[in-house]
């Protein structure tokens, strides 16, 4: 069995087509098909169902895919370690944009101080996309806000965040004071992420509970652009405490939403322990330590530490 056969197999599954996989891999369709046939012969089982509309994995193919992805990632890490000489590992960490705002730089600082020979790869994208990357074994660890059933992950609850109404002081409809209830926000113009964003779905449910429809006048899926619209006074937004970490830089007003059911939980999800490299295991401990210290030092606005994780 060769690594290229595993790579070919994974690409075919990703594209659902021998032709499209061959184009990306820059090999002939015939050569690609021959390599998969050799792999199936060696395993004494069929991995792919071929039809006029494309290819799909058999039940054996699904089972094989999990280990093929893991083997390819481990081989890539080994190559990187060899190229960097003294590096003791490589680890990829996924952070949602608001979480990255408060956690990314302290995590980088801590990793450079504790494990300078570990190459850290940070990936910033929406939580739902990070879950897909974790499933595909394209990243080792990720901060998520909700879990999908049946996934073979190791999950550590880290902290709970309250949400804030964030607005320009010049926005006349913006709430004043330290706290506000959802029932007081019915007419407030809001700029929010679109429906694909988990925070938007959670907020819509929260408003529905109190019998209100939020006044969303604009949708922006990029955090930086969204916050620029808020600074310009076009509308307020509702975001977690991590986004509020920019308060001192932006001059925005922050008012905490006092409803007890409004907030979100940050979960540290990783591949199963037996799939994690020593570098990834060490990074998991650093993430927990850094997040805990940020909460204790009140550098993560609106965050409450849940418990002492037992890793």
C-alpha positions in Angstrom: 0.0 0.0 0.0 1.4 3.4 -1.0 0.6 6.9 0.4 -0.3 8.1 -3.1 -3.0 5.4 -3.3 -4.5 6.8 0.0 -4.3 10.3 -1.4 -6.0 9.2 -4.6 -8.7 7.5 -2.7 -9.4 10.5 -0.5 -9.6 12.9 -3.4 -12.0 10.6 -5.3 -14.3 10.6 -2.3 -14.0 14.4 -1.9 -14.9 15.0 -5.6 -17.3 12.0 -6.1 -15.7 11.6 -9.5 -12.6 9.9 -11.0 -12.4 12.6 -13.7 -12.5 15.6 -11.3 -10.1 13.9 -8.9 -7.7 13.1 -11.8 -7.7 16.8 -12.9 -6.8 18.0 -9.4 -4.2 15.4 -9.0 -2.8 15.9 -12.5 -2.9 12.2 -13.4 -4.7 10.3 -16.1 -8.1 8.8 -15.3 -6.9 5.4 -16.4 -3.8 5.6 -14.1 -5.9 6.8 -11.2 -8.4 3.9 -11.8 -5.5 1.4 -11.9 -4.1 2.6 -8.6 -7.5 2.2 -6.9 -7.9 -1.2 -8.4 -4.6 -2.2 -7.0 -5.6 -0.9 -3.6 -8.8 -2.8 -3.6 -7.0 -6.0 -4.7 -4.5 -5.6 -1.8 -7.4 -5.1 0.7 -9.5 -7.9 -0.9 -12.5 -5.7 -0.8 -14.3 -3.1 -3.0 -13.9 0.5 -1.8 -15.9 2.4 -4.4 -19.2 2.0 -6.2 -18.9 3.2 -9.8 -21.8 4.4 -11.8 -22.6 6.7 -14.7 -23.2 9.6 -12.3 -20.0 9.3 -10.3 -18.5 7.2 -7.5 -19.5 6.7 -3.9 -17.7 4.8 -1.1 -18.9 1.3 -0.1 -19.4 0.5 3.5 -15.8 -0.7 3.5 -14.8 2.5 1.8 -16.4 4.6 4.5 -14.5 2.7 7.2 -11.2 2.9 5.2 -11.6 6.7 4.6 -11.3 7.5 8.4 -7.9 5.8 8.6 -6.7 7.0 5.2 -7.3 10.7 6.2 -5.5 10.2 9.5 -2.5 8.4 7.9 -2.1 11.2 5.3 -2.2 13.9 8.0 0.4 12.1 10.1 2.7 11.7 7.1 2.4 15.4 6.3 3.3 16.2 9.9 6.3 13.9 9.7 7.5 15.6 6.5 7.1 19.1 8.1 9.0 17.9 11.2 11.9 16.6 9.0 12.0 19.8 7.0 12.2 22.0 10.1 14.9 20.0 11.8 14.5 20.7 15.5 10.7 21.1 15.4 9.0 18.6 17.7 5.6 18.7 16.2 2.9 20.4 14.1 -0.6 21.2 15.3 -3.6 23.0 13.6 -6.1 24.9 15.8 -9.5 26.2 14.5 -10.9 29.4 16.1 -14.2 31.2 15.3 -13.6 34.9 14.5 -15.0 36.3 17.7 -13.0 33.8 19.8 -9.8 34.5 17.8 -10.2 38.2 18.7 -9.5 37.5 22.4 -7.7 34.1 22.4 -5.4 33.9 19.3 -2.6 36.2 20.3 -2.4 35.0 23.9 -2.3 31.4 22.6 0.5 32.3 20.1 2.5 33.9 22.9 2.0 31.0 25.3 3.0 28.4 22.6 6.1 30.4 21.6 7.1 30.6 25.3 6.4 26.9 26.2 6.8 25.0 23.0 8.9 27.0 20.5 9.6 23.9 18.5 5.9 23.2 17.8 4.7 24.7 14.5 1.3 26.2 15.2 -1.3 26.6 12.4 -4.3 28.8 13.3 -7.4 28.5 11.2 -10.1 31.2 11.6 -13.6 30.5 10.2 -17.2 29.9 11.4 -17.8 27.3 14.0 -19.8 25.1 11.7 -17.1 25.1 9.1 -14.5 24.2 11.8 -16.6 21.2 12.8 -16.5 20.0 9.2 -12.7 20.5 9.1 -12.3 18.5 12.3 -14.4 15.7 10.9 -12.2 15.6 7.8 -9.1 15.6 10.0 -7.8 18.8 8.4 -7.4 20.3 11.9 -6.6 18.8 15.2 -8.4 21.0 17.7 -11.2 23.6 17.5 -13.3 25.9 19.6 -17.0 25.1 18.8 -20.3 26.4 20.1 -22.4 23.3 19.5 -21.8 19.6 18.9 -23.1 17.3 16.3 -24.2 13.8 17.4 -22.2 10.7 16.8 -18.9 12.3 16.3 -15.8 10.6 17.7 -14.4 13.7 19.4 -13.0 14.5 22.8 -14.9 17.6 24.1 -14.0 19.8 27.1 -16.5 22.6 28.1 -14.4 25.7 28.7 -16.5 28.8 29.5 -19.9 30.4 29.1 -20.2 33.9 27.5 -22.8 36.5 28.0 -23.9 38.5 24.9 -23.6 42.3 24.6 -25.4 45.0 22.6 -22.5 46.8 21.0 -23.1 50.2 19.4 -21.7 53.5 18.6 -22.4 56.1 21.3 -23.8 58.2 18.5 -26.6 55.7 17.7 -29.7 57.3 19.3 -31.6 54.0 19.7 -28.8 52.2 21.5 -29.5 51.1 25.1 -27.8 52.9 28.0 -26.6 51.5 31.3 -24.9 48.2 32.2 -27.7 45.8 31.4 -30.6 45.4 29.0 -33.4 42.8 28.4 -34.3 41.5 25.0 -37.8 42.8 25.4 -36.3 46.3 25.3 -34.5 45.8 22.0 -37.5 45.3 19.6 -36.9 48.6 17.7 -33.1 48.6 17.8 -31.6 48.5 14.3 -29.2 45.6 14.1 -26.4 44.4 11.8 -26.0 40.7 12.3 -24.4 37.6 10.6 -26.6 35.7 8.2 -28.7 32.7 9.1 -25.9 30.2 8.5 -24.1 31.6 11.5 -24.8 29.8 14.7 -25.0 33.0 16.8 -27.8 34.3 14.5 -29.8 31.2 14.9 -29.4 31.2 18.7 -30.5 34.9 18.9 -33.5 34.4 16.7 -34.6 31.6 19.1 -34.0 33.8 22.1 -36.1 36.7 20.6 -38.8 34.3 19.7 -39.0 33.2 23.3 -39.8 36.7 24.4 -42.2 37.3 21.5 -40.2 39.7 19.5 -38.8 39.9 16.0 -35.4 41.6 15.9 -35.0 44.6 13.6 -32.1 43.3 11.4 -31.5 45.9 8.8 -28.2 44.5 7.5 -26.4 41.1 7.3 -22.6 40.9 7.3 -20.7 37.6 7.7 -17.2 39.1 8.3 -16.5 40.2 11.8 -14.2 43.1 10.8 -16.7 44.6 8.3 -19.6 44.0 10.7 -17.8 45.9 13.5 -16.9 48.7 11.1 -20.6 49.2 10.2 -21.3 49.4 14.0 -18.5 52.0 14.5 -19.9 54.0 11.6 -23.2 54.2 13.5 -25.4 52.4 10.9 -26.7 49.9 13.5 -25.9 48.1 16.7 -25.0 44.4 16.9 -25.3 41.6 19.4 -22.1 39.7 19.9 -20.4 37.7 22.6 -17.8 39.0 25.1 -14.9 38.1 22.9 -15.9 40.7 20.3 -16.3 43.1 23.1 -12.6 42.8 23.9 -12.1 45.4 21.2 -14.0 48.0 23.3 -11.0 50.1 24.4 -9.8 50.4 20.8 -13.1 51.2 19.2 -14.8 53.5 21.7 -18.1 51.6 21.4 -20.7 51.2 24.1 -21.3 47.8 25.5 -24.5 46.8 27.3 -24.8 43.2 28.7 -28.0 41.3 27.8 -29.3 40.3 31.2 -31.7 37.5 30.1 -30.4 34.3 31.8 -31.0 32.1 28.7 -29.0 34.4 26.3 -25.4 33.4 25.9 -23.2 30.7 24.4 -20.8 28.0 25.6 -17.3 27.6 24.3 -16.3 23.9 23.8 -12.8 22.7 23.1 -13.2 19.8 20.6 -10.4 17.6 19.4 -9.9 14.4 17.5 -10.0 11.4 19.8 -7.1 11.2 22.1 -5.6 8.1 20.3 -5.5 10.2 17.1 -3.7 13.2 18.6 0.0 13.7 18.3 2.1 14.7 21.3 2.2 18.3 19.9 -1.6 18.4 19.7 -2.0 17.0 23.3 0.4 19.7 24.6 -1.5 22.4 22.7 -4.8 21.3 24.2 -3.4 21.9 27.7 -2.1 25.3 26.7 -5.4 26.4 25.2 -7.2 25.4 28.5 -4.6 27.3 30.6 -4.6 30.4 28.4 -8.5 30.5 28.3 -8.7 30.1 32.0 -6.2 32.8 32.7 -8.0 35.2 30.4 -11.2 34.7 32.3 -9.5 35.0 35.7 -7.8 38.2 34.6 -11.1 39.6 33.3 -9.6 39.8 29.8 -12.5 37.9 28.3 -15.5 40.1 28.9 -18.7 38.4 29.9 -17.0 35.0 30.3 -17.5 32.6 33.2 -15.2 29.6 33.6 -17.2 26.4 33.8 -15.0 23.9 35.7 -11.5 22.6 36.1 -11.1 20.4 33.0 -9.6 17.0 33.6 -7.4 16.3 30.6 
